[in-house]
Amino acid sequence: MSVHFDAITLPELSARERALETASPPETTQFSLVGTASAQINEGALLAFDSALPKQMIDDISNSLLFAQLAADKQFNRHTATGDWQRTFFGTLSVMGWITGSLSERTEVAASPVDWAELITSYMPENVDQLVLSSIAASQQLPTTSSAIRIWSNAALVGDEGVVIVGPSYISGDNPNMAIALLKFTFEKEVAGFLRWDVNFNITTSIVTMELNESIYSKVRNSVIAKLGNRPKYLIASVPMK
């Protein structure tokens, strides 16, 4: 994605965003406590943060992931043009200082019900297994009426299909690292005989490891915050971790 950061713009507020903004709590949400593992629903993504990450890095990860999702949303529909949306999403992250490491893709058919936690963890580096499992388990305990689930379901799901992003992050050396699993799935039922149906999920998963160069991101940090405005207040919600 050969574009200068200043040329990247975000979409106008949608009716969905205005509704979320109106319903958001008046107080500022505390996303993390220093020295503890934490998680958040960040638009259509579940982000989890290792306890060793300092607050500035958590804020940088959170803001950059929200910015990249919104920038991609302006260009493409994440559900009907997922490939183009994904390339724009990762391209925007690279402009902000995220350096992509290994990237792989896998397509499979999984019978319903799917153990999503086990499936996603199987894609992740071993050092974040517990962080992924804990953040997914905590998210699954949230009521459907919670701010986090309202934000996530409206962004990630459309009918019987969805685009789900899970991103655990940790510190390595001087910079934060993240493993991202981006799953595109469709739910299908096929007649398998009289009063018999096969119920499956078709799943395509992209797995990417990334490192944020903080010295590069520091040059655009204030612009990211300014362009996001108050969107983090109603497009990000904390997920209580035990």
Disulfide bonds with the S-S distance in Angstrom:
none
